[in-house]
Amino acid sequence: MKSLRLILGKARYFGPSWVFASINILFGTWAIYIPTVKETLHISKSELGMAIFFLALGVFTVFPFASGIINRVGVGKSTFYGVLASCVAAMLPLLAPSYYMLMAALFLFGASNGITDISMNTLVTEIEKKDKVKFMAASHGFFSLGGVLAGLGSFLIGPLSNPVLHMFIAVLLVLVVNFKFRKQYFTEVAEEIENEPFSFGLLKPLMLLGLISFLAMGNEGAIVDWSGLYLKEIALAPETLWGLGFLGFQITMTLGRFLGDGISDKIGSVKIVAVGAILAIAGYFLVLTTDTYLSIIGFALNGLGFSVMVPEVFRIGGNVKGIDSSKGIAFIAGSGYAGFLCAPPILGFLAENYSLTRSFVVLLACGFLILLFTFLLKKKKA
């Protein structure tokens, strides 16, 4: 909890961490109204899926240019401007008058979120270097906290009965806090790295980190989408317990991220990722027992295990010698988003053609792969 106390005790660290919460407050509030948008525009599930694909397309489109923008504008400024762009873009999908306008709005929302995501992770990496502190994992904990705040905001759906007004309130909350704390990070710039061509040789150290990010975020996406169905169809849980796998996963994910920096400081980034992989593997073994309560505990263990992985690979990637922190983080973030977006449909295909249990066996295998990659990472560092 040392990093959490650091964030709550010093405005310099709270400002960047609130950006993490901001992105998920906006995204979570949009997600609440996806069924409403579908009904309002009279679109099918497949059309909705294609529209959401444009959100992902916006994220991926900005990744190749993110590093150049951050280095040119300054990481502090690009973070704040990214928040402003995300706030404007968050309003657009709920205002879209047609299906094609919805696709365009989601593309812009994805692009603004993408540049903010790379900027804020680079910002925290740079502050960690300068101040010799660790709060990356706790910042990701604030991202999870933003999702919780967005979820609590769902209680406003009935009283407000106005999606645009609801989003405007979320935007106002994000803007007020960010304007108050922007001075804490606005002038930050990334450390200059000696000019070296970004060759395949320089890319090698990032490959393992990218694979870990791909697998970790892929597992996160799969558990978010499939844990409830697994409890319903495989563990045969009563209806009142279907959501407990997801809830347990989110709670331990948030807790693990608030605790992660202190543990990382003691044992190191590579070791904590290995420990996370072991916890995730243990969680999947419990899930595969198909016992309702053991499965719920297993999903909670998954959350604890995966909580530290993405923050730590961002931290390692932002410190790879000879590579700008923004480039390293952009590569790892791109790999992670690819996993997050690809894993749920791949798992769905396996579940449809084989079984949902088989899908979770594949996720278990991914846990073992991450553990293997940590040994290779340790070898490379040595």
C-alpha positions as MATLAB code, in Angstrom:
seq = 'MKSLRLILGKARYFGPSWVFASINILFGTWAIYIPTVKETLHISKSELGMAIFFLALGVFTVFPFASGIINRVGVGKSTFYGVLASCVAAMLPLLAPSYYMLMAALFLFGASNGITDISMNTLVTEIEKKDKVKFMAASHGFFSLGGVLAGLGSFLIGPLSNPVLHMFIAVLLVLVVNFKFRKQYFTEVAEEIENEPFSFGLLKPLMLLGLISFLAMGNEGAIVDWSGLYLKEIALAPETLWGLGFLGFQITMTLGRFLGDGISDKIGSVKIVAVGAILAIAGYFLVLTTDTYLSIIGFALNGLGFSVMVPEVFRIGGNVKGIDSSKGIAFIAGSGYAGFLCAPPILGFLAENYSLTRSFVVLLACGFLILLFTFLLKKKKA';
ca = [
       0.000    0.000    0.000;
       3.051    2.297    0.065;
       2.426    3.437   -3.524;
      -1.247    4.093   -2.771;
      -0.260    6.264    0.195;
       2.229    8.007   -2.095;
      -0.508    8.788   -4.628;
      -3.044    9.928   -2.046;
      -0.450   11.920   -0.110;
       1.220   13.859   -2.934;
      -0.495   15.768   -5.721;
       2.476   15.082   -8.043;
       1.521   11.401   -8.136;
      -2.240   11.750   -7.777;
      -2.507   13.878  -10.949;
      -1.144   11.232  -13.360;
      -3.006    8.423  -11.519;
      -6.315   10.251  -11.891;
      -5.788   10.217  -15.672;
      -5.895    6.404  -15.480;
      -9.191    6.561  -13.581;
     -10.524    9.168  -16.033;
     -10.168    6.942  -19.089;
     -12.116    4.095  -17.507;
     -14.808    6.400  -16.101;
     -15.500    7.610  -19.649;
     -15.227    4.186  -21.272;
     -17.281    2.486  -18.563;
     -20.054    5.073  -18.822;
     -20.217    4.554  -22.589;
     -20.346    0.767  -22.084;
     -23.387    1.099  -19.793;
     -25.364    2.611  -22.670;
     -24.363    0.191  -25.450;
     -27.787   -1.585  -25.302;
     -29.540    1.806  -25.359;
     -27.573    2.934  -28.447;
     -28.384   -0.370  -30.194;
     -32.077    0.110  -29.525;
     -32.128    3.818  -30.410;
     -30.420    3.317  -33.795;
     -32.307    0.050  -34.515;
     -29.141   -1.868  -35.384;
     -28.471   -5.615  -35.198;
     -25.921   -7.353  -32.989;
     -23.589   -7.834  -35.946;
     -23.856   -4.145  -36.870;
     -23.145   -3.217  -33.260;
     -20.122   -5.515  -33.311;
     -18.813   -3.777  -36.436;
     -19.324   -0.349  -34.848;
     -17.368   -1.425  -31.749;
     -14.652   -2.727  -34.069;
     -14.188    0.896  -35.212;
     -13.423    1.838  -31.610;
     -10.619   -0.729  -31.633;
      -9.529    0.475  -35.068;
      -9.184    4.014  -33.704;
      -6.940    2.736  -30.897;
      -4.679    0.821  -33.273;
      -4.530    3.624  -35.853;
      -2.958    6.047  -33.386;
      -0.356    3.636  -31.938;
       2.252    4.027  -34.742;
       2.157    7.823  -34.371;
       1.862    8.033  -30.570;
       5.583    8.068  -29.812;
       6.299   10.899  -32.270;
       3.416   12.995  -30.922;
       4.486   12.457  -27.298;
       8.119   13.333  -27.968;
       7.225   16.394  -30.034;
       4.526   17.845  -27.760;
       5.866   16.615  -24.419;
       4.534   13.693  -22.442;
       2.765   15.873  -19.851;
       1.021   18.019  -22.434;
       0.060   15.048  -24.638;
      -1.459   13.354  -21.569;
      -3.615   16.374  -20.694;
      -4.607   17.081  -24.284;
      -5.437   13.384  -24.654;
      -7.808   13.641  -21.692;
      -9.486   16.690  -23.252;
      -9.874   14.883  -26.575;
     -11.272   11.803  -24.813;
     -13.826   13.940  -22.977;
     -15.077   15.482  -26.219;
     -15.031   12.145  -28.065;
     -16.885   10.363  -25.228;
     -19.973   12.500  -25.919;
     -20.094   11.705  -29.639;
     -21.326    8.058  -29.658;
     -24.357    8.980  -27.533;
     -25.132   11.905  -29.851;
     -24.699    9.923  -33.097;
     -27.875   10.252  -35.207;
     -27.101    7.302  -37.489;
     -25.208    4.020  -37.674;
     -22.394    5.431  -39.810;
     -21.999    8.436  -37.545;
     -21.770    6.005  -34.625;
     -18.877    4.209  -36.336;
     -17.082    7.530  -36.929;
     -17.721    8.632  -33.335;
     -16.352    5.371  -31.907;
     -13.271    5.629  -34.139;
     -12.515    9.085  -32.687;
     -13.211    7.851  -29.150;
     -10.797    4.946  -29.677;
      -8.097    7.185  -31.178;
      -8.271    9.688  -28.315;
      -8.181    6.895  -25.740;
      -5.215    5.330  -27.532;
      -3.025    8.446  -27.422;
      -4.011    9.074  -23.789;
      -3.192    5.483  -22.849;
       0.339    5.637  -24.276;
       0.907    9.126  -22.871;
      -0.184    8.359  -19.325;
       1.878    5.151  -19.109;
       4.920    6.977  -20.497;
       4.301    9.828  -18.044;
       4.302    7.513  -15.027;
       7.426    5.744  -16.322;
       9.270    9.062  -16.640;
       8.203   10.278  -13.188;
       9.284    6.954  -11.677;
      12.729    7.382  -13.265;
      13.154   10.976  -12.092;
      11.805   10.557   -8.565;
      13.090    7.012   -8.026;
       9.659    5.829   -6.844;
       7.260    3.123   -8.012;
       3.566    3.777   -8.543;
       2.844    2.258  -11.978;
       0.833   -0.680  -10.602;
      -1.140    1.594   -8.264;
      -1.887    3.890  -11.219;
      -3.361    0.892  -13.033;
      -5.280    0.280   -9.816;
      -6.818    3.712  -10.334;
      -7.820    2.560  -13.838;
      -9.708   -0.338  -12.217;
     -11.151    2.106   -9.681;
     -12.422    4.225  -12.570;
     -14.356    1.195  -13.807;
     -15.878    0.765  -10.347;
     -16.928    4.438  -10.326;
     -18.478    4.034  -13.779;
     -20.331    0.961  -12.517;
     -21.682    2.877   -9.518;
     -22.786    5.532  -11.990;
     -25.238    3.003  -13.427;
     -27.529    3.898  -10.498;
     -28.054    7.247  -12.264;
     -29.624    5.597  -15.316;
     -33.131    5.574  -13.829;
     -33.173    8.981  -12.126;
     -31.592   10.792  -15.098;
     -33.196    8.865  -17.970;
     -30.807   10.754  -20.238;
     -27.619    9.063  -21.531;
     -26.113   12.320  -22.845;
     -26.634   14.094  -19.514;
     -25.147   11.090  -17.675;
     -22.037   11.175  -19.872;
     -21.788   14.949  -19.454;
     -21.705   14.496  -15.656;
     -18.927   11.889  -16.048;
     -17.003   14.240  -18.366;
     -17.450   17.117  -15.896;
     -16.048   14.986  -13.050;
     -13.043   13.991  -15.166;
     -12.369   17.555  -16.338;
     -12.693   19.263  -12.944;
     -10.194   16.942  -11.254;
      -7.767   16.949  -14.199;
      -7.807   20.754  -14.443;
      -7.080   20.968  -10.724;
      -4.080   18.607  -10.918;
      -2.764   19.234  -14.463;
       0.082   21.475  -13.190;
       1.568   18.443  -11.441;
       2.456   16.785  -14.769;
       1.806   19.246  -17.597;
       5.454   20.300  -18.087;
       6.928   16.779  -17.899;
       9.004   15.694  -20.897;
      10.405   12.270  -21.726;
      14.088   11.642  -21.107;
      16.085   12.024  -24.318;
      17.626    8.809  -25.633;
      20.660    8.815  -27.919;
      19.487    8.515  -31.487;
      19.609    4.924  -32.658;
      17.631    3.499  -35.572;
      14.679    1.467  -34.286;
      16.007   -1.752  -35.811;
      14.898   -5.340  -35.286;
      17.875   -5.752  -32.987;
      16.480   -3.079  -30.671;
      13.028   -4.622  -30.990;
      14.186   -8.023  -29.652;
      14.103   -7.079  -25.932;
      10.491   -5.971  -26.382;
       9.260   -9.167  -28.049;
       8.922  -11.193  -24.836;
       7.305   -8.231  -23.077;
       4.875   -7.851  -25.983;
       3.974  -11.550  -25.807;
       3.370  -11.357  -22.051;
       1.205   -8.264  -22.581;
      -0.721  -10.013  -25.376;
      -1.411  -13.094  -23.252;
      -2.137  -11.222  -20.010;
      -4.597   -8.748  -21.505;
      -6.095  -11.532  -23.608;
      -6.799  -13.479  -20.427;
      -8.278  -10.379  -18.797;
     -10.650   -9.873  -21.722;
     -11.634  -13.554  -21.769;
     -12.427  -13.674  -18.041;
     -14.448  -10.455  -18.199;
     -16.534  -11.828  -21.093;
     -16.790  -15.522  -20.192;
     -16.626  -15.960  -16.401;
     -20.373  -15.473  -15.934;
     -21.264  -17.950  -18.674;
     -18.773  -20.470  -17.257;
     -20.378  -20.259  -13.815;
     -23.822  -20.630  -15.366;
     -23.234  -23.464  -17.842;
     -20.218  -25.395  -16.518;
     -20.181  -24.800  -12.754;
     -24.024  -24.826  -12.722;
     -24.103  -21.924  -10.269;
     -27.449  -20.445   -9.205;
     -28.396  -17.206  -10.966;
     -27.523  -15.078   -7.939;
     -23.875  -16.202   -8.192;
     -23.292  -15.745  -11.943;
     -21.686  -12.332  -11.471;
     -19.458  -13.262   -8.537;
     -16.613  -14.555  -10.713;
     -16.367  -11.179  -12.462;
     -16.770   -9.276   -9.189;
     -14.081  -11.324   -7.441;
     -11.771  -10.858  -10.429;
     -12.231   -7.064  -10.413;
     -11.816   -6.683   -6.630;
      -8.575   -8.676   -6.476;
      -7.349   -6.988   -9.666;
      -7.735   -3.588   -7.995;
      -6.229   -4.799   -4.698;
      -3.262   -6.442   -6.448;
      -2.460   -3.259   -8.335;
      -2.484   -1.178   -5.166;
      -0.137   -3.668   -3.475;
       2.009   -4.451   -6.516;
       4.481   -1.565   -6.437;
       5.685   -2.347   -2.924;
       6.187   -6.041   -3.738;
       7.888   -5.170   -7.031;
      10.252   -2.859   -5.178;
      11.330   -5.772   -2.955;
      11.564   -8.675   -5.436;
      11.833   -6.979   -8.858;
       9.578   -6.656  -11.902;
      10.377  -10.006  -13.543;
       9.873  -12.009  -10.344;
       6.536  -10.384   -9.565;
       5.266  -11.242  -13.068;
       6.365  -14.861  -12.452;
       4.537  -14.912   -9.108;
       1.470  -13.472  -10.850;
       1.624  -16.253  -13.454;
       1.771  -18.907  -10.698;
      -1.279  -17.376   -8.972;
      -3.160  -17.255  -12.291;
      -2.307  -20.905  -13.008;
      -3.538  -21.918   -9.546;
      -6.720  -19.944  -10.204;
      -7.389  -21.780  -13.471;
      -6.911  -25.155  -11.777;
      -9.606  -24.141   -9.273;
     -11.882  -22.908  -12.076;
     -11.470  -26.216  -13.946;
     -12.718  -28.193  -10.934;
     -16.157  -26.899  -12.087;
     -17.208  -26.548   -8.439;
     -19.136  -23.290   -8.092;
     -17.376  -21.877   -5.046;
     -13.912  -23.103   -6.018;
     -14.428  -21.552   -9.471;
     -15.340  -18.192   -7.915;
     -12.209  -18.361   -5.735;
     -10.262  -19.311   -8.882;
     -11.460  -16.221  -10.756;
     -10.450  -14.096   -7.758;
      -6.961  -15.665   -7.850;
      -6.831  -14.916  -11.595;
      -7.498  -11.255  -10.845;
      -4.725  -11.165   -8.255;
      -2.277  -12.869  -10.626;
      -2.972  -10.808  -13.723;
      -3.205   -7.526  -11.798;
       0.567   -6.992  -11.710;
       1.523   -8.215  -15.176;
       0.605   -5.344  -17.471;
       1.873   -2.556  -15.146;
       5.189   -4.382  -14.722;
       5.776   -5.048  -18.440;
       5.019   -1.359  -19.082;
       7.584   -0.479  -16.420;
      10.211   -2.819  -17.912;
       9.431   -1.734  -21.495;
       9.740    1.936  -20.584;
      13.283    1.300  -19.361;
      14.711   -0.792  -22.223;
      18.146    0.606  -23.084;
      18.369    2.439  -26.401;
      14.612    2.808  -26.904;
      12.444    5.832  -26.074;
      10.067    4.967  -23.235;
       7.114    6.060  -25.408;
       8.146    3.654  -28.189;
       8.579    0.744  -25.808;
       5.238    1.378  -24.134;
       3.448    1.892  -27.479;
       4.712   -1.503  -28.680;
       3.667   -3.284  -25.471;
       0.298   -1.503  -25.326;
      -0.402   -2.423  -28.959;
       0.403   -6.061  -28.242;
      -1.802   -6.017  -25.153;
      -4.780   -4.445  -26.898;
      -4.466   -7.010  -29.690;
      -4.725   -9.770  -27.090;
      -7.613   -8.070  -25.276;
      -9.594   -7.776  -28.511;
      -8.655  -11.107  -30.096;
      -8.952  -13.462  -27.127;
     -12.719  -13.259  -26.427;
     -13.808  -14.139  -30.001;
     -11.151  -16.892  -30.236;
     -12.394  -18.329  -26.950;
     -15.941  -18.014  -28.278;
     -15.004  -20.023  -31.376;
     -13.443  -22.752  -29.216;
     -16.469  -22.802  -26.923;
     -18.851  -23.043  -29.875;
     -16.951  -25.814  -31.665;
     -15.531  -27.761  -28.703;
     -16.530  -26.687  -25.182;
     -16.228  -23.783  -22.765;
     -14.103  -26.005  -20.536;
     -11.652  -26.505  -23.415;
     -11.437  -22.719  -23.757;
     -10.332  -22.385  -20.151;
      -7.768  -25.147  -20.621;
      -6.265  -22.924  -23.349;
      -6.202  -20.009  -20.881;
      -4.410  -22.256  -18.384;
      -1.817  -23.029  -21.070;
      -1.375  -19.260  -21.570;
      -0.552  -18.955  -17.870;
       2.232  -21.535  -18.266;
       3.519  -19.667  -21.338;
       3.740  -16.408  -19.378;
       5.685  -18.237  -16.660;
       8.064  -19.600  -19.315;
       8.560  -16.125  -20.783;
       9.512  -14.749  -17.346;
      12.336  -17.295  -17.148;
      13.532  -16.188  -20.599;
      13.276  -12.541  -19.507;
      15.337  -13.254  -16.401;
      17.937  -14.975  -18.567;
      18.109  -11.974  -20.924;
      18.508   -9.545  -18.001;
      21.288  -11.676  -16.581;
];
